[in-house]
Amino acid sequence: MSTKPERQLEREFGRGFEEKNLRRMIRFAEVFPERSIVVSPVRQLGREFGQGFSAQAFHRMIRFAEAFPDEKIVSALRRQLTWTHFKTLAYLDDPLKRDFYAEP
């Protein structure tokens, strides 16, 4: 199922903006920042949806989605953790550590 930003990107730039491809684009931009292909779509998202769509924020959102793919867990944790906590936990590479520190 496409998200609203994915549909917007497809309308603006054409096909190929499924979540899997967006993740690959983000990874490419992390490895080759001087050739970043994220900047233009991020600017478009910012114009469309308002502040909060910087390249850095976009990277954080992708990292968050990768670290916390289960919406039910996020829903339960958001009552106890701030966005700063989530950002910190998202960058822990070991899922066991992330789960341990996310426990209430």
C-alpha positions in Angstrom: 0.0 0.0 0.0 1.4 3.4 -1.0 1.8 6.2 1.5 0.8 9.7 0.7 4.4 10.9 0.2 5.1 7.9 -2.1 2.1 8.8 -4.2 3.1 12.4 -4.3 6.7 11.5 -5.5 5.2 9.2 -8.2 3.0 12.0 -9.4 5.9 14.5 -9.5 8.7 12.3 -10.7 7.2 9.1 -12.1 7.3 5.4 -11.0 9.8 3.8 -8.7 9.2 5.4 -5.3 8.0 2.3 -3.4 9.3 2.0 0.2 11.9 -0.5 -0.8 13.3 1.8 -3.4 13.2 4.8 -1.1 15.2 2.9 1.4 17.8 2.1 -1.3 17.9 5.8 -2.3 18.5 6.8 1.3 21.3 4.2 1.7 22.9 5.5 -1.5 22.7 9.1 -0.2 24.4 8.0 3.0 27.2 6.2 1.2 27.7 8.9 -1.5 26.5 12.2 0.1 28.1 14.3 -2.6 25.8 12.6 -5.1 22.7 12.9 -3.0 19.5 12.1 -4.9 17.4 12.8 -1.8 17.6 16.6 -1.7 15.1 17.3 -4.5 12.3 15.0 -3.3 12.8 16.2 0.2 12.4 19.8 -0.9 9.2 18.8 -2.7 7.9 17.0 0.4 8.7 20.2 2.5 6.7 22.3 0.1 3.8 19.8 0.0 3.6 18.9 3.7 5.4 21.7 5.6 8.4 21.8 7.8 10.1 18.7 9.1 11.2 17.3 5.7 14.9 18.1 5.7 17.3 15.5 4.3 18.4 14.8 7.9 14.9 14.4 9.1 14.0 12.2 6.2 17.0 9.9 7.0 15.8 9.8 10.6 12.3 8.8 9.5 13.6 6.0 7.4 15.9 4.8 10.2 13.0 4.9 12.6 10.8 2.9 10.2 13.5 0.3 9.9 14.2 0.1 13.6 10.5 0.0 14.6 8.5 -1.8 11.8 5.7 -2.9 14.1 3.1 -0.2 14.4 1.6 -1.7 17.6 4.9 -1.5 19.4 5.4 2.1 18.4 1.9 2.9 19.5 2.5 1.4 23.0 6.0 3.0 23.3 5.0 6.5 22.2 3.0 6.9 25.4 6.3 6.4 27.4 9.1 7.7 25.1 9.8 11.0 23.5 10.9 11.4 19.9 14.5 12.0 21.2 14.4 8.6 22.8 13.1 7.0 19.6 15.8 8.7 17.6 18.5 7.4 20.0 17.1 3.9 20.0 16.8 3.8 16.3 20.5 4.1 15.9 21.3 1.1 18.1 22.3 -1.6 15.6 21.6 -4.5 18.0 17.9 -5.2 18.1 18.3 -6.9 21.6 19.8 -3.7 23.0 17.1 -1.6 21.3 14.4 -3.8 22.8 16.1 -3.8 26.2 16.3 0.0 26.4 12.8 0.5 25.1 11.3 -1.6 27.9 9.3 0.6 30.4 
